[in-house]
Amino acid sequence: MNKKTAITLSLFINYFVFAILLNSVGIVILKSQQVYGVDELQASTLEAFKDLPIAIVSFFIASFLPRIGYKRSMLIGLAIVTIACVMMYFGNSFSTAQALFAAVGVAFALIKVSVYSMIGLVTDNVKEHNSLMSRIEGVFMFGIALAYFLFPAFNLESDPDSWLNVYWLLAGLSLVSFIFLFSVKFEEGGTIPGQNLREDISKMMNLLGKILVLVFVLSAFLFVMVEQGIMTWLPTFNKEVMNFPENISIMMASILAISLGVGRIAAGILSQKYSWFLVLTFCLICAMAIVIFILPQAVSARVEGIGSFSDIPLIGFAFPLVGLFIAPIYPLLNSAVLSALPKSLHSPMTGWIVIFSALGGTLGSRIIGYLFKNVGAESAFYYTLIPMSVLFLCLFILKKLTDQELSSQSS
């Protein structure tokens, strides 16, 4: 195995582990309501405990992470989550769940900034960057899909605490990832933004002076608001609206994650042949069409007597397929903007990506949680059309701005 392949595989493994941990939040929200007796709004704070540490830590460390070292940062992140998973097993309370996601958020900030910055170091052009970014994000989605099967596998109705055993497995996966990463050699030179820490932070802050960056962070914020809102609350939607049993509600949500994974892998292939702008315009139109035409049919379906997957009507599988079309948006937007910037700015730019993605995820989950409680689970997902529409307009602005940035660098 050559060095580039080993580094890429290490990035895949780290992202896969954190996909399971991060996106178990929707499952733990459902379990917290049932096991710990909290309501929808209280349960939705788990998203904030996950996302706010991501935003805060990213702000403070992104600009000088190259000085710490990407490998060292990822090792620290993996060590944190290994300990946090063990603590969750013994803590067994809603407050421990909040602490778990806070620890996962801190660790993921270290991991994501490192991974995104490393992509720029192991790729040579825009199409390679688009492809690798999409494949890594695709692997992330397959990790999410696995989470929807892992948790039900440990969940026994006769034992309300049985689901906690999954955290021993997650701690083990984190430890394996730590060992593999430790054995891989990275070359990280030449990516430090400034001459000293003050200049590093200054360059990160100066990025917000670029119109390209401002429009992009708004786009990332809007997309993650949509994706996390749907992903976090889909298990609850399946249970309350589709009338699926609890375990099937959780496992059915995996269809969204699998769709997202397939969509991002496909985007990695398509982006080698077509412009990111064409791919995203088509995908966003299709996603909005699914919300407008497919979601009402799922809501109006009267599903009864579901005991297994074979009992579920086709309409029960339809809405989660929206993931196929929203999937390419995030990685291709990120890649388009990072590719338009010098590699020395990839780490601070990734900091802003992580910060606004985390804020979008928190707000999206809170808004959908509020809508589930106040307008009903049947209507909540229709409101995703609002950020989708604004995001559609942002695509055209971003296309013009990235073209201008690349043109100015080549001249």
N, C-alpha and C positions, 0 to 999 in steps of 0.2 A: 504494500500500500504506500503510494507516494505521499509527500507531506501535505499537498493541497487536498487530496482525498481524505486524509486523516483529519484535517482541520474541519472540512465540510461535514464529515460524519459526526464529529464532536458537537458541532453546532446543531445538527439534526437531533442528536440524543438529548442535549440540554433543553432544547425547545420542546421536545416531546414530553419530557418529565414535567415541565412547568405548565404545559397545556392541561395535563390531568389535574394538577393542583389548583390552578387559577380558575378553571371553568367547572370545577366541582361546586362552585358557589351557588349555582341554581339548585343543585341537589341538596346542599346543606341548608339553603333557605327553606326548601320543602320539609326537610327533616326537623329543622328548628321549630317550625310551626307545630309539628305533630309531637315531637319529643320534649322540647323545652317550653312549649306553651306560649310562644311569642306571636304577635299578630303580623300582618303583611308588611306594615311600615317598619316595625322593629326588625323583622327578618331582613328587609332590604338594606339595613345598615351594614350588613356583611360586605356588600359591594363597595361601600365607602371605606370600610376597614382594609379592603384589598387595594382599591385604586388610589386613595389619597396618599398612602405611603409610597406608592409607585411614583406619583407626581412629585412629591416633596423630595424624595431621595434622588430622583432623576435630575431635578433642578440643581441640587447641591453637588452632585458627583459627575454629571455628564461632561462638563467642560474640562475636567482634569482627570477623567478616568484613564486616558492614555498614559498618564504618569503613574497611576497605580498598576496598570497592566491588565489587559483584557482577561488573560488566563487566571491571574490571581483573583480578579473580581468575580469571575464565574465560580471559582472554587469556594470563595466566601459565601456566595449565594446558595450553592448546593449544601454547604455545611449548615447554614441557617435553617433551610427547610427540612433537613433530616432531623434536626433537634425538635423543630416545631411539630412535625408529624407525631413523634413519640409523645410530646406534651399533650397533644390533642387526645390521644388514646386515654391517658391517665386523667386528664382534666374533665372531660365529658360534661361540658356545660356550654351555654350560649356565650358566656364571656370568654371561655377558652377558644371557641370557634372564632370569635372576633380577633383574639390574639393570634391565632393560626393564620388568618388571612392577612393580618398586618405584617407578620413575618414573611409570608409568601410575597406580599407586595414589595417589601424592602429588597428581598432577594431577586425578584424578577426585574426590578429596576437595574440592578447590576448585570443581570444576564442579558436583557434585551439591548441595552446600550452597547454592550460588548459584542453581541451577535451581529447587530446591524452594522457596527463599525468594521467588524471582521469581513463582512460581505464585500465591502469596498476594497479590502486589501487582497482578496483572492479572485477578483474579477477584473477584466481588462477593458470592458466597454459597456455601453448602455444595455444592449440586448442580453449580455451575460448577467449583468446586474439584475435586470427584470426577471430573468429566468430563475436565478438562484434565490432571489427574494421570494418569488411565488412558490417555489418548491419547499423552502423552509417554512413558510406560512402554511403550506398545504400539510406538511408533517405535523405542524402545530394543531391543525384541525382534526387530524386522525387521532392525535393524543386526546383531544376533547371527546371524540367519539368513543374511545376506549373507556373514558371516565363513566360514561352512561351505562356501560356494561359492568365495570368493576364494582361500583357501589351496589347495584342490585344483587350482584353475586354474593355479597357479604350481608345483605339485608334479610333478616328473618322476622316474620310477623310475630313469632312467639317470643322473640328476645329483642326488646327495643334498643339494646346497646350493641347488638351484633355488628351493625354497620361500621362501628369504630375500628374493627379489625383491619379494614382496608388501609388504615394509616400505617400499619406495620409494613405492608407491601410497598406503600408509597415512600416510606423512609428507606426501604431497601433499594428501590429504584434510584432514589437520589444518591445513595451511597455508591451504587454501581456507576452512575454517571460521573460522580466525583473521581472515582478511581481511573476511569477511562480518560477523562480530561487531564488528570494529573500526568498521565503517561504520554500525552501528545505534546510535541514541541511547537511553539508558536514563535514567529518572527513579527514583532509588533512595531518596529522602528519606523520613524518618519511620519507619524500621524498626530503629533502633538500640535494643537492649534496655535499656541503662543509661546513666548519666551519664558513666561513665569505664570504662576497661578492667577495673578490679577489679570494678566492679558488673556488667559484662557477664558475666564468668566466674562471679560469684556467682549470677546469675540462671540460668545454665546448670546449675550444680550443684544449685540449689534445685529445679529441675524433677524431679530424681530423688526428691524428697520427696513427689511426687504419686503416689498409687496408680495413677491412670490411666496415667501415664508408665511406671511399673514394669511393669505388665501388658502395655502396648504393646511395650516394648522386648524383653520375653520373647517376645511373638508374632512380632515382626520377626525376632528371632534364630532362632526355630524354623522360620519359613517359608523364610528364606534358606538355612538348613541343608539343607532338603529340595530347594529349587530348584537351588542350586549343586552339591549332591551328585550329583543326577541329570544336570544339564547338563554338568558337568565330566567325568564318567565314562561318559556315553552313547556317545561314539566308541569307547572301549575295550570297552564292553559289546557294541556292534554287531560289533566285530572278533572278540572272543574267544568270545562266546556265540552270536551269530547267524551267525558265519562269513562276514561280508561282507568284500570286499577293502578295503584301507586307504582309498582315496579315497571309495568308496561309504559306508564306515563314517562318515567325517567328514561327507559330504553328507547322509546319512540323519539325522544328529543335527540338521540344520537343520529337520526336521519339528517337533521339540520347540520350537525357537525361533519358527517360524512359528505354531505352535499358541498359544504364549505371546503373540505379537503380536496374533493374531486375538482371543484371549480378552480381552486388555486393551482393545482397541478396542471390542469388544462390551460390556465392562464399563462403558466410558465412556458408551455409549448406554443400557444398562440402568439405570445409577445415576441417570439423569435421571427414571426412572419408578418405580423400586423402591428400597427401603431398602438401604443397603450391607450391612446385617446379613442380610437375606433372600438377597441375591445370594451372599454368601460362605458362608453355611450350606449352600445347595444345592451350590455348587461344591466345597466340601471333602468332602461326602458322596460326590459323583461321583468325585473324585480317589482317595479311599480305595477305592472299589469297583473302579476300574481296576487298582490295585495288587493287590487281593485276587483278582480274577477274570480279568483280561487278562494280567497279567505271567506267571503260571504257564504259560499257553498259548504265549507267546512263548519262554519258556525251554525248554519241552519240544519245540518245533518243531525239526526236523532239516533245516536249510537247506543245500543243496549247489549248487555250480556257478553261483554268482551272478556274472554278468559285466556286467550293466547294471540299471537300475531296473526294467525290464520283467520281469526274472527274479525279482524279490523277491515272495514271497507276501504276501497282505493282512495276515497276522499280524505281518509285519515292520514294518508302518506303524502298528500299533495302540497299542503302549505309549507312544510319544512323544505321542500325543493327550492324555495326562494334562495336558499343558501348557495345553489349553483351559480346564481347570477349576482349576488352581492359579494361573493367570495373574492373575485379578482380585484375589487375596488381598492382595498387597503394595501396589499403588497405592491400593486402597480403604481398607485399614487406615491407611496413611500419611495419606491425605486426611481420614479420619474424625477422627483425633487432631489433626492440624494445624488443622482447621476448628473444633475445640473449644477452641483456644487463641488468645489475642490475637495479631495479626500481628507485634507486636514480639518475640514469642517464637518465631517460625517458624525463624529462623536457628539459635539455640541448640538448639531441638528437633530440627531437621534434623541437627545435629551428632550427637545421640544416635542418631537413625535410622541414619545412615551408620556410626557406630562399631559398633553391635550387629549391623547387617547384615553388615559386614565380618567381624566375629568369627564370626558364624553361617556365612558362606561358607567361611571358613578351616576351621572345625571340621567342617562338613559334608563338605568335600572330603577332609579327613584321615580322617574316620571311614569314608567310603565306600572310600577308598584302602586303609585297613586291612582292611576287610571283603573287598574284592576279593582281597587277598593271602592272607588267613587263613581265610575261610569260602567263598571262591570267587565268581567273577563272577556265577554263576547265582543266588546267594542274597542278594547285597549290597543290592539295591534294596528287598527286603521290609522292611528295618529302618526305612525312611522312614515306616512306619505309626505308629511310636512318637511322633515329633514331631508328626505330623499329628493324632493323637488328643489330645495336650495342647493343640495349637492350637485344636482344635474347642471345647474347654472355655473357652479364653481368649476366644473370640468373644462368648460370653454375658456374661462379666464386662465386657468392653470396651463392649458395647452399653449396659449399665446405667451405667457410669462416664461415657461420653461424653454420654449424655442428662442426667445430673446436672450436668456441667460446663456444657453449653449452657444449661440451665435457670437455673443460678446467674448466668450472664453476662447473661441477659435480664431477670432480676428486679431 
